[in-house]
Amino acid sequence: MKILIVDDMTSMRHVLMHMLRDIGHSDCDEATDGLQALSLLYKKQYDLLITDLHMPNLDGKQLLEKIRAETEFSKLPVLMISSEDERAKVKEIIAAKVTGFIVKPFNYNTLQKQILRIDKCTA
């Protein structure tokens, strides 16, 4: 599974990459914001995009909306990770057709369950 990790915090990207490697997913790229993620999406094919919600330039919700609007990316599974737990904001993300949502902090088990669920839905 080829995964693109998008987060403006280097430490969070590295934690995610480490967690993903530990659960068997080592084919990962990283982007610092939504704009860089879009650029990578046009260059490579990914099976899953994991993105933070709050980022500069193009945040996770805006990135998700752009992905869903593009025919070639519209079916790409998107897992949103955020410290945002405000009910209205989470409902907005769900309405924008996110595939999964994880609230920070989270553990290996939560990440693995979401990836397995997404994998089953897209198989």
KAGICOR-V697051 format. One record per residue. RES is the residue in three letters. PSI is psi in whole degrees, 0 to 359 (none if undefined). BURIAL is b if it has 24 or more other ideal C-beta (glycine too) atoms within 12 Angstrom, else e. Layout:
res = <RES;RES>
psi = <PSI;PSI>
burial = <BURIAL;BURIAL>
//
This chain:
res = <MET;LYS;ILE;LEU;ILE;VAL;ASP;ASP;MET;THR;SER;MET;ARG;HIS;VAL;LEU;MET;HIS;MET;LEU;ARG;ASP;ILE;GLY;HIS;SER;ASP;CYS;ASP;GLU;ALA;THR;ASP;GLY;LEU;GLN;ALA;LEU;SER;LEU;LEU;TYR;LYS;LYS;GLN;TYR;ASP;LEU;LEU;ILE;THR;ASP;LEU;HIS;MET;PRO;ASN;LEU;ASP;GLY;LYS;GLN;LEU;LEU;GLU;LYS;ILE;ARG;ALA;GLU;THR;GLU;PHE;SER;LYS;LEU;PRO;VAL;LEU;MET;ILE;SER;SER;GLU;ASP;GLU;ARG;ALA;LYS;VAL;LYS;GLU;ILE;ILE;ALA;ALA;LYS;VAL;THR;GLY;PHE;ILE;VAL;LYS;PRO;PHE;ASN;TYR;ASN;THR;LEU;GLN;LYS;GLN;ILE;LEU;ARG;ILE;ASP;LYS;CYS;THR;ALA>
psi = <123;121;136;123;127;116;140;347;117;317;321;320;317;321;314;315;318;314;316;318;318;335;15;16;97;354;80;143;164;151;149;344;178;326;315;324;315;318;315;323;327;341;328;162;133;152;340;140;126;120;148;158;308;108;156;168;296;108;178;321;317;320;314;315;319;319;314;335;340;123;316;340;355;333;359;124;134;122;117;134;129;158;356;121;11;123;315;319;317;319;323;318;317;319;333;8;44;149;326;159;130;132;131;148;156;170;179;315;315;315;314;318;317;316;318;319;314;318;318;321;330;354;none>
burial = <b;e;b;b;b;b;b;b;e;e;e;b;b;e;b;b;b;e;b;b;e;e;b;e;b;e;e;b;b;b;b;b;b;b;e;b;b;b;e;b;b;e;e;e;e;b;b;b;b;b;b;b;b;b;b;e;e;b;b;b;b;b;b;b;b;b;b;b;e;e;e;e;b;e;e;b;b;b;b;b;b;b;e;b;e;e;e;e;e;e;e;e;b;e;e;b;e;b;b;b;b;b;e;e;e;b;e;e;e;e;b;e;e;b;b;e;e;b;e;e;e;e;e>
//
